[in-house]
Amino acid sequence: MTGNSEQTQSFRQRLVWLAIMAVPAVITAGILWVLTHSVPMTIAVPTAIWTALGVAQVWQPPNSSKQTER
């Protein structure tokens, strides 16, 4: 049971992190859409998501298994 609760906590942390990472994507999409009103959202949204993913690859979430301290 302990492992299950740890998985749930890790899952919640990941959800919170994904929500935090989604904020810049939404803001970027909004700015792109406002600045370039002629550009359809089908271009602005994937661009914002791609940008957010690029940031996500640089900044790993806390307690990430990918970051190992030596």
PDB file of N, CA, C and O in Angstrom:
ATOM      1  N   MET A   1       0.825  -1.203   0.000  1.00  0.00           N
ATOM      2  CA  MET A   1       0.000   0.000   0.000  1.00  0.00           C
ATOM      3  C   MET A   1       0.866   1.262   0.000  1.00  0.00           C
ATOM      4  O   MET A   1       0.501   2.278  -0.591  1.00  0.00           O
ATOM      5  N   THR A   2       2.027   1.180   0.678  1.00  0.00           N
ATOM      6  CA  THR A   2       2.881   2.357   0.761  1.00  0.00           C
ATOM      7  C   THR A   2       3.368   2.764  -0.626  1.00  0.00           C
ATOM      8  O   THR A   2       3.416   3.951  -0.950  1.00  0.00           O
ATOM      9  N   GLY A   3       3.728   1.780  -1.441  1.00  0.00           N
ATOM     10  CA  GLY A   3       4.196   2.081  -2.788  1.00  0.00           C
ATOM     11  C   GLY A   3       3.113   2.743  -3.614  1.00  0.00           C
ATOM     12  O   GLY A   3       3.394   3.621  -4.430  1.00  0.00           O
ATOM     13  N   ASN A   4       1.869   2.323  -3.403  1.00  0.00           N
ATOM     14  CA  ASN A   4       0.756   2.898  -4.152  1.00  0.00           C
ATOM     15  C   ASN A   4       0.577   4.371  -3.812  1.00  0.00           C
ATOM     16  O   ASN A   4       0.367   5.194  -4.704  1.00  0.00           O
ATOM     17  N   SER A   5       0.659   4.710  -2.526  1.00  0.00           N
ATOM     18  CA  SER A   5       0.501   6.110  -2.128  1.00  0.00           C
ATOM     19  C   SER A   5       1.671   6.946  -2.644  1.00  0.00           C
ATOM     20  O   SER A   5       1.493   8.111  -2.998  1.00  0.00           O
ATOM     21  N   GLU A   6       2.873   6.351  -2.689  1.00  0.00           N
ATOM     22  CA  GLU A   6       4.020   7.075  -3.232  1.00  0.00           C
ATOM     23  C   GLU A   6       3.832   7.321  -4.724  1.00  0.00           C
ATOM     24  O   GLU A   6       4.182   8.385  -5.234  1.00  0.00           O
ATOM     25  N   GLN A   7       3.277   6.327  -5.421  1.00  0.00           N
ATOM     26  CA  GLN A   7       2.999   6.510  -6.846  1.00  0.00           C
ATOM     27  C   GLN A   7       1.978   7.619  -7.045  1.00  0.00           C
ATOM     28  O   GLN A   7       2.111   8.443  -7.950  1.00  0.00           O
ATOM     29  N   THR A   8       0.953   7.633  -6.191  1.00  0.00           N
ATOM     30  CA  THR A   8      -0.083   8.658  -6.302  1.00  0.00           C
ATOM     31  C   THR A   8       0.505  10.037  -6.056  1.00  0.00           C
ATOM     32  O   THR A   8       0.181  10.989  -6.766  1.00  0.00           O
ATOM     33  N   GLN A   9       1.371  10.148  -5.051  1.00  0.00           N
ATOM     34  CA  GLN A   9       1.993  11.439  -4.746  1.00  0.00           C
ATOM     35  C   GLN A   9       2.876  11.885  -5.913  1.00  0.00           C
ATOM     36  O   GLN A   9       2.863  13.057  -6.292  1.00  0.00           O
ATOM     37  N   SER A  10       3.639  10.955  -6.477  1.00  0.00           N
ATOM     38  CA  SER A  10       4.494  11.280  -7.609  1.00  0.00           C
ATOM     39  C   SER A  10       3.645  11.704  -8.801  1.00  0.00           C
ATOM     40  O   SER A  10       4.001  12.631  -9.531  1.00  0.00           O
ATOM     41  N   PHE A  11       2.513  11.014  -8.993  1.00  0.00           N
ATOM     42  CA  PHE A  11       1.611  11.341 -10.093  1.00  0.00           C
ATOM     43  C   PHE A  11       1.036  12.741  -9.908  1.00  0.00           C
ATOM     44  O   PHE A  11       0.918  13.503 -10.867  1.00  0.00           O
ATOM     45  N   ARG A  12       0.678  13.075  -8.667  1.00  0.00           N
ATOM     46  CA  ARG A  12       0.138  14.414  -8.392  1.00  0.00           C
ATOM     47  C   ARG A  12       1.196  15.478  -8.628  1.00  0.00           C
ATOM     48  O   ARG A  12       0.908  16.534  -9.191  1.00  0.00           O
ATOM     49  N   GLN A  13       2.441  15.197  -8.191  1.00  0.00           N
ATOM     50  CA  GLN A  13       3.519  16.161  -8.423  1.00  0.00           C
ATOM     51  C   GLN A  13       3.726  16.379  -9.917  1.00  0.00           C
ATOM     52  O   GLN A  13       3.950  17.505 -10.362  1.00  0.00           O
ATOM     53  N   ARG A  14       3.650  15.292 -10.691  1.00  0.00           N
ATOM     54  CA  ARG A  14       3.826  15.415 -12.135  1.00  0.00           C
ATOM     55  C   ARG A  14       2.679  16.212 -12.749  1.00  0.00           C
ATOM     56  O   ARG A  14       2.895  17.014 -13.658  1.00  0.00           O
ATOM     57  N   LEU A  15       1.455  15.994 -12.253  1.00  0.00           N
ATOM     58  CA  LEU A  15       0.310  16.751 -12.765  1.00  0.00           C
ATOM     59  C   LEU A  15       0.478  18.237 -12.473  1.00  0.00           C
ATOM     60  O   LEU A  15       0.223  19.080 -13.334  1.00  0.00           O
ATOM     61  N   VAL A  16       0.909  18.553 -11.252  1.00  0.00           N
ATOM     62  CA  VAL A  16       1.126  19.959 -10.885  1.00  0.00           C
ATOM     63  C   VAL A  16       2.204  20.557 -11.770  1.00  0.00           C
ATOM     64  O   VAL A  16       2.064  21.683 -12.246  1.00  0.00           O
ATOM     65  N   TRP A  17       3.287  19.808 -11.996  1.00  0.00           N
ATOM     66  CA  TRP A  17       4.379  20.299 -12.830  1.00  0.00           C
ATOM     67  C   TRP A  17       3.902  20.530 -14.262  1.00  0.00           C
ATOM     68  O   TRP A  17       4.243  21.539 -14.879  1.00  0.00           O
ATOM     69  N   LEU A  18       3.105  19.583 -14.794  1.00  0.00           N
ATOM     70  CA  LEU A  18       2.586  19.750 -16.151  1.00  0.00           C
ATOM     71  C   LEU A  18       1.675  20.965 -16.235  1.00  0.00           C
ATOM     72  O   LEU A  18       1.692  21.688 -17.231  1.00  0.00           O
ATOM     73  N   ALA A  19       0.875  21.194 -15.190  1.00  0.00           N
ATOM     74  CA  ALA A  19      -0.004  22.367 -15.169  1.00  0.00           C
ATOM     75  C   ALA A  19       0.828  23.647 -15.173  1.00  0.00           C
ATOM     76  O   ALA A  19       0.508  24.604 -15.877  1.00  0.00           O
ATOM     77  N   ILE A  20       1.903  23.652 -14.375  1.00  0.00           N
ATOM     78  CA  ILE A  20       2.778  24.829 -14.335  1.00  0.00           C
ATOM     79  C   ILE A  20       3.426  25.044 -15.703  1.00  0.00           C
ATOM     80  O   ILE A  20       3.559  26.181 -16.157  1.00  0.00           O
ATOM     81  N   MET A  21       3.826  23.961 -16.356  1.00  0.00           N
ATOM     82  CA  MET A  21       4.467  24.090 -17.659  1.00  0.00           C
ATOM     83  C   MET A  21       3.469  24.497 -18.739  1.00  0.00           C
ATOM     84  O   MET A  21       3.861  25.071 -19.755  1.00  0.00           O
ATOM     85  N   ALA A  22       2.187  24.209 -18.534  1.00  0.00           N
ATOM     86  CA  ALA A  22       1.174  24.559 -19.533  1.00  0.00           C
ATOM     87  C   ALA A  22       0.895  26.058 -19.541  1.00  0.00           C
ATOM     88  O   ALA A  22       0.469  26.611 -20.555  1.00  0.00           O
ATOM     89  N   VAL A  23       1.137  26.714 -18.405  1.00  0.00           N
ATOM     90  CA  VAL A  23       0.855  28.153 -18.308  1.00  0.00           C
ATOM     91  C   VAL A  23       1.659  28.963 -19.335  1.00  0.00           C
ATOM     92  O   VAL A  23       1.072  29.772 -20.053  1.00  0.00           O
ATOM     93  N   PRO A  24       2.996  28.770 -19.428  1.00  0.00           N
ATOM     94  CA  PRO A  24       3.734  29.527 -20.451  1.00  0.00           C
ATOM     95  C   PRO A  24       3.266  29.201 -21.869  1.00  0.00           C
ATOM     96  O   PRO A  24       3.282  30.069 -22.742  1.00  0.00           O
ATOM     97  N   ALA A  25       2.852  27.963 -22.101  1.00  0.00           N
ATOM     98  CA  ALA A  25       2.378  27.589 -23.436  1.00  0.00           C
ATOM     99  C   ALA A  25       1.115  28.368 -23.787  1.00  0.00           C
ATOM    100  O   ALA A  25       0.979  28.869 -24.903  1.00  0.00           O
ATOM    101  N   VAL A  26       0.193  28.468 -22.831  1.00  0.00           N
ATOM    102  CA  VAL A  26      -1.053  29.204 -23.068  1.00  0.00           C
ATOM    103  C   VAL A  26      -0.759  30.691 -23.254  1.00  0.00           C
ATOM    104  O   VAL A  26      -1.310  31.340 -24.143  1.00  0.00           O
ATOM    105  N   ILE A  27       0.120  31.220 -22.399  1.00  0.00           N
ATOM    106  CA  ILE A  27       0.478  32.640 -22.506  1.00  0.00           C
ATOM    107  C   ILE A  27       1.155  32.917 -23.849  1.00  0.00           C
ATOM    108  O   ILE A  27       0.857  33.909 -24.514  1.00  0.00           O
ATOM    109  N   THR A  28       2.071  32.025 -24.238  1.00  0.00           N
ATOM    110  CA  THR A  28       2.768  32.200 -25.515  1.00  0.00           C
ATOM    111  C   THR A  28       1.784  32.147 -26.675  1.00  0.00           C
ATOM    112  O   THR A  28       1.867  32.950 -27.604  1.00  0.00           O
ATOM    113  N   ALA A  29       0.852  31.199 -26.618  1.00  0.00           N
ATOM    114  CA  ALA A  29      -0.155  31.088 -27.675  1.00  0.00           C
ATOM    115  C   ALA A  29      -1.000  32.357 -27.737  1.00  0.00           C
ATOM    116  O   ALA A  29      -1.304  32.856 -28.821  1.00  0.00           O
ATOM    117  N   GLY A  30      -1.379  32.875 -26.568  1.00  0.00           N
ATOM    118  CA  GLY A  30      -2.184  34.097 -26.534  1.00  0.00           C
ATOM    119  C   GLY A  30      -1.431  35.282 -27.117  1.00  0.00           C
ATOM    120  O   GLY A  30      -1.982  36.057 -27.899  1.00  0.00           O
ATOM    121  N   ILE A  31      -0.159  35.419 -26.729  1.00  0.00           N
ATOM    122  CA  ILE A  31       0.650  36.534 -27.237  1.00  0.00           C
ATOM    123  C   ILE A  31       0.836  36.407 -28.749  1.00  0.00           C
ATOM    124  O   ILE A  31       0.701  37.385 -29.485  1.00  0.00           O
ATOM    125  N   LEU A  32       1.149  35.191 -29.205  1.00  0.00           N
ATOM    126  CA  LEU A  32       1.328  34.989 -30.640  1.00  0.00           C
ATOM    127  C   LEU A  32       0.050  35.327 -31.397  1.00  0.00           C
ATOM    128  O   LEU A  32       0.093  35.944 -32.461  1.00  0.00           O
ATOM    129  N   TRP A  33      -1.094  34.916 -30.836  1.00  0.00           N
ATOM    130  CA  TRP A  33      -2.363  35.143 -31.520  1.00  0.00           C
ATOM    131  C   TRP A  33      -2.711  36.624 -31.553  1.00  0.00           C
ATOM    132  O   TRP A  33      -3.236  37.123 -32.548  1.00  0.00           O
ATOM    133  N   VAL A  34      -2.416  37.327 -30.458  1.00  0.00           N
ATOM    134  CA  VAL A  34      -2.718  38.764 -30.404  1.00  0.00           C
ATOM    135  C   VAL A  34      -1.791  39.539 -31.341  1.00  0.00           C
ATOM    136  O   VAL A  34      -2.238  40.404 -32.094  1.00  0.00           O
ATOM    137  N   LEU A  35      -0.498  39.221 -31.286  1.00  0.00           N
ATOM    138  CA  LEU A  35       0.466  39.955 -32.110  1.00  0.00           C
ATOM    139  C   LEU A  35       0.262  39.672 -33.592  1.00  0.00           C
ATOM    140  O   LEU A  35       0.328  40.581 -34.420  1.00  0.00           O
ATOM    141  N   THR A  36       0.016  38.417 -33.919  1.00  0.00           N
ATOM    142  CA  THR A  36      -0.145  38.033 -35.324  1.00  0.00           C
ATOM    143  C   THR A  36      -1.565  37.525 -35.506  1.00  0.00           C
ATOM    144  O   THR A  36      -1.798  36.326 -35.661  1.00  0.00           O
ATOM    145  N   HIS A  37      -2.508  38.457 -35.483  1.00  0.00           N
ATOM    146  CA  HIS A  37      -3.923  38.078 -35.494  1.00  0.00           C
ATOM    147  C   HIS A  37      -4.303  37.325 -36.763  1.00  0.00           C
ATOM    148  O   HIS A  37      -5.325  36.639 -36.788  1.00  0.00           O
ATOM    149  N   SER A  38      -3.502  37.442 -37.812  1.00  0.00           N
ATOM    150  CA  SER A  38      -3.819  36.759 -39.056  1.00  0.00           C
ATOM    151  C   SER A  38      -3.377  35.292 -39.025  1.00  0.00           C
ATOM    152  O   SER A  38      -3.815  34.483 -39.843  1.00  0.00           O
ATOM    153  N   VAL A  39      -2.497  34.962 -38.064  1.00  0.00           N
ATOM    154  CA  VAL A  39      -2.005  33.581 -37.979  1.00  0.00           C
ATOM    155  C   VAL A  39      -3.041  32.722 -37.265  1.00  0.00           C
ATOM    156  O   VAL A  39      -3.452  33.056 -36.154  1.00  0.00           O
ATOM    157  N   PRO A  40      -3.472  31.621 -37.880  1.00  0.00           N
ATOM    158  CA  PRO A  40      -4.472  30.754 -37.239  1.00  0.00           C
ATOM    159  C   PRO A  40      -3.906  30.061 -36.005  1.00  0.00           C
ATOM    160  O   PRO A  40      -2.698  29.845 -35.902  1.00  0.00           O
ATOM    161  N   MET A  41      -4.797  29.712 -35.064  1.00  0.00           N
ATOM    162  CA  MET A  41      -4.373  29.051 -33.834  1.00  0.00           C
ATOM    163  C   MET A  41      -3.749  27.689 -34.120  1.00  0.00           C
ATOM    164  O   MET A  41      -3.001  27.163 -33.295  1.00  0.00           O
ATOM    165  N   THR A  42      -4.052  27.117 -35.277  1.00  0.00           N
ATOM    166  CA  THR A  42      -3.474  25.810 -35.614  1.00  0.00           C
ATOM    167  C   THR A  42      -1.963  25.910 -35.753  1.00  0.00           C
ATOM    168  O   THR A  42      -1.263  24.900 -35.672  1.00  0.00           O
ATOM    169  N   ILE A  43      -1.454  27.125 -35.961  1.00  0.00           N
ATOM    170  CA  ILE A  43      -0.004  27.316 -36.026  1.00  0.00           C
ATOM    171  C   ILE A  43       0.521  27.801 -34.680  1.00  0.00           C
ATOM    172  O   ILE A  43       1.577  27.361 -34.227  1.00  0.00           O
ATOM    173  N   ALA A  44      -0.221  28.714 -34.039  1.00  0.00           N
ATOM    174  CA  ALA A  44       0.251  29.322 -32.793  1.00  0.00           C
ATOM    175  C   ALA A  44       0.304  28.310 -31.656  1.00  0.00           C
ATOM    176  O   ALA A  44       1.265  28.297 -30.886  1.00  0.00           O
ATOM    177  N   VAL A  45      -0.717  27.460 -31.540  1.00  0.00           N
ATOM    178  CA  VAL A  45      -0.764  26.511 -30.423  1.00  0.00           C
ATOM    179  C   VAL A  45       0.380  25.500 -30.487  1.00  0.00           C
ATOM    180  O   VAL A  45       1.083  25.331 -29.491  1.00  0.00           O
ATOM    181  N   PRO A  46       0.599  24.816 -31.622  1.00  0.00           N
ATOM    182  CA  PRO A  46       1.739  23.884 -31.670  1.00  0.00           C
ATOM    183  C   PRO A  46       3.075  24.584 -31.431  1.00  0.00           C
ATOM    184  O   PRO A  46       3.982  24.001 -30.836  1.00  0.00           O
ATOM    185  N   THR A  47       3.199  25.821 -31.887  1.00  0.00           N
ATOM    186  CA  THR A  47       4.437  26.568 -31.648  1.00  0.00           C
ATOM    187  C   THR A  47       4.644  26.795 -30.159  1.00  0.00           C
ATOM    188  O   THR A  47       5.749  26.622 -29.644  1.00  0.00           O
ATOM    189  N   ALA A  48       3.571  27.185 -29.464  1.00  0.00           N
ATOM    190  CA  ALA A  48       3.665  27.423 -28.022  1.00  0.00           C
ATOM    191  C   ALA A  48       3.972  26.130 -27.283  1.00  0.00           C
ATOM    192  O   ALA A  48       4.779  26.117 -26.353  1.00  0.00           O
ATOM    193  N   ILE A  49       3.326  25.036 -27.698  1.00  0.00           N
ATOM    194  CA  ILE A  49       3.567  23.740 -27.051  1.00  0.00           C
ATOM    195  C   ILE A  49       5.016  23.314 -27.281  1.00  0.00           C
ATOM    196  O   ILE A  49       5.683  22.830 -26.367  1.00  0.00           O
ATOM    197  N   TRP A  50       5.494  23.498 -28.510  1.00  0.00           N
ATOM    198  CA  TRP A  50       6.879  23.120 -28.830  1.00  0.00           C
ATOM    199  C   TRP A  50       7.854  23.934 -27.995  1.00  0.00           C
ATOM    200  O   TRP A  50       8.863  23.411 -27.521  1.00  0.00           O
ATOM    201  N   THR A  51       7.549  25.231 -27.815  1.00  0.00           N
ATOM    202  CA  THR A  51       8.403  26.089 -26.988  1.00  0.00           C
ATOM    203  C   THR A  51       8.404  25.611 -25.545  1.00  0.00           C
ATOM    204  O   THR A  51       9.457  25.535 -24.912  1.00  0.00           O
ATOM    205  N   ALA A  52       7.214  25.285 -25.020  1.00  0.00           N
ATOM    206  CA  ALA A  52       7.111  24.822 -23.633  1.00  0.00           C
ATOM    207  C   ALA A  52       7.865  23.506 -23.450  1.00  0.00           C
ATOM    208  O   ALA A  52       8.510  23.298 -22.423  1.00  0.00           O
ATOM    209  N   LEU A  53       7.786  22.622 -24.438  1.00  0.00           N
ATOM    210  CA  LEU A  53       8.507  21.350 -24.347  1.00  0.00           C
ATOM    211  C   LEU A  53      10.010  21.597 -24.350  1.00  0.00           C
ATOM    212  O   LEU A  53      10.756  20.902 -23.661  1.00  0.00           O
ATOM    213  N   GLY A  54      10.453  22.575 -25.115  1.00  0.00           N
ATOM    214  CA  GLY A  54      11.872  22.917 -25.120  1.00  0.00           C
ATOM    215  C   GLY A  54      12.323  23.402 -23.757  1.00  0.00           C
ATOM    216  O   GLY A  54      13.405  23.048 -23.289  1.00  0.00           O
ATOM    217  N   VAL A  55      11.481  24.223 -23.113  1.00  0.00           N
ATOM    218  CA  VAL A  55      11.795  24.694 -21.763  1.00  0.00           C
ATOM    219  C   VAL A  55      11.770  23.518 -20.798  1.00  0.00           C
ATOM    220  O   VAL A  55      12.608  23.433 -19.900  1.00  0.00           O
ATOM    221  N   ALA A  56      10.812  22.608 -20.975  1.00  0.00           N
ATOM    222  CA  ALA A  56      10.677  21.463 -20.073  1.00  0.00           C
ATOM    223  C   ALA A  56      11.907  20.560 -20.157  1.00  0.00           C
ATOM    224  O   ALA A  56      12.313  19.973 -19.154  1.00  0.00           O
ATOM    225  N   GLN A  57      12.496  20.445 -21.337  1.00  0.00           N
ATOM    226  CA  GLN A  57      13.680  19.602 -21.479  1.00  0.00           C
ATOM    227  C   GLN A  57      14.879  20.224 -20.778  1.00  0.00           C
ATOM    228  O   GLN A  57      15.746  19.513 -20.271  1.00  0.00           O
ATOM    229  N   VAL A  58      14.927  21.562 -20.751  1.00  0.00           N
ATOM    230  CA  VAL A  58      16.049  22.236 -20.094  1.00  0.00           C
ATOM    231  C   VAL A  58      15.880  22.177 -18.590  1.00  0.00           C
ATOM    232  O   VAL A  58      16.813  21.838 -17.863  1.00  0.00           O
ATOM    233  N   TRP A  59      14.671  22.514 -18.121  1.00  0.00           N
ATOM    234  CA  TRP A  59      14.415  22.540 -16.674  1.00  0.00           C
ATOM    235  C   TRP A  59      13.631  21.305 -16.290  1.00  0.00           C
ATOM    236  O   TRP A  59      12.445  21.194 -16.604  1.00  0.00           O
ATOM    237  N   GLN A  60      14.288  20.367 -15.607  1.00  0.00           N
ATOM    238  CA  GLN A  60      13.620  19.149 -15.175  1.00  0.00           C
ATOM    239  C   GLN A  60      12.827  19.424 -13.905  1.00  0.00           C
ATOM    240  O   GLN A  60      13.204  20.291 -13.117  1.00  0.00           O
ATOM    241  N   PRO A  61      11.735  18.697 -13.698  1.00  0.00           N
ATOM    242  CA  PRO A  61      10.943  18.887 -12.480  1.00  0.00           C
ATOM    243  C   PRO A  61      11.732  18.487 -11.240  1.00  0.00           C
ATOM    244  O   PRO A  61      12.673  17.700 -11.338  1.00  0.00           O
ATOM    245  N   PRO A  62      11.366  19.014 -10.080  1.00  0.00           N
ATOM    246  CA  PRO A  62      12.056  18.635  -8.840  1.00  0.00           C
ATOM    247  C   PRO A  62      11.956  17.131  -8.595  1.00  0.00           C
ATOM    248  O   PRO A  62      10.966  16.498  -8.963  1.00  0.00           O
ATOM    249  N   ASN A  63      12.979  16.573  -7.974  1.00  0.00           N
ATOM    250  CA  ASN A  63      13.026  15.138  -7.671  1.00  0.00           C
ATOM    251  C   ASN A  63      12.949  14.306  -8.948  1.00  0.00           C
ATOM    252  O   ASN A  63      12.385  13.212  -8.944  1.00  0.00           O
ATOM    253  N   SER A  64      13.507  14.815 -10.025  1.00  0.00           N
ATOM    254  CA  SER A  64      13.477  14.079 -11.281  1.00  0.00           C
ATOM    255  C   SER A  64      14.515  12.960 -11.251  1.00  0.00           C
ATOM    256  O   SER A  64      15.624  13.136 -10.746  1.00  0.00           O
ATOM    257  N   SER A  65      14.136  11.815 -11.796  1.00  0.00           N
ATOM    258  CA  SER A  65      15.053  10.678 -11.810  1.00  0.00           C
ATOM    259  C   SER A  65      16.159  10.895 -12.844  1.00  0.00           C
ATOM    260  O   SER A  65      17.191  10.225 -12.802  1.00  0.00           O
ATOM    261  N   LYS A  66      15.939  11.840 -13.781  1.00  0.00           N
ATOM    262  CA  LYS A  66      16.944  12.086 -14.812  1.00  0.00           C
ATOM    263  C   LYS A  66      18.145  12.835 -14.242  1.00  0.00           C
ATOM    264  O   LYS A  66      19.265  12.689 -14.731  1.00  0.00           O
ATOM    265  N   GLN A  67      17.906  13.638 -13.204  1.00  0.00           N
ATOM    266  CA  GLN A  67      19.003  14.377 -12.590  1.00  0.00           C
ATOM    267  C   GLN A  67      19.578  13.559 -11.443  1.00  0.00           C
ATOM    268  O   GLN A  67      18.896  13.290 -10.454  1.00  0.00           O
ATOM    269  N   THR A  68      20.832  13.169 -11.585  1.00  0.00           N
ATOM    270  CA  THR A  68      21.480  12.398 -10.526  1.00  0.00           C
ATOM    271  C   THR A  68      22.645  13.205  -9.986  1.00  0.00           C
ATOM    272  O   THR A  68      23.529  13.622 -10.734  1.00  0.00           O
ATOM    273  N   GLU A  69      22.636  13.419  -8.679  1.00  0.00           N
ATOM    274  CA  GLU A  69      23.725  14.171  -8.063  1.00  0.00           C
ATOM    275  C   GLU A  69      24.921  13.245  -7.856  1.00  0.00           C
ATOM    276  O   GLU A  69      24.770  12.080  -7.490  1.00  0.00           O
ATOM    277  N   ARG A  70      26.107  13.788  -8.099  1.00  0.00           N
ATOM    278  CA  ARG A  70      27.300  12.965  -7.926  1.00  0.00           C
ATOM    279  C   ARG A  70      28.049  13.400  -6.697  1.00  0.00           C
ATOM    280  O   ARG A  70      29.091  12.828  -6.374  1.00  0.00           O
TER     281      ARG A  70
END
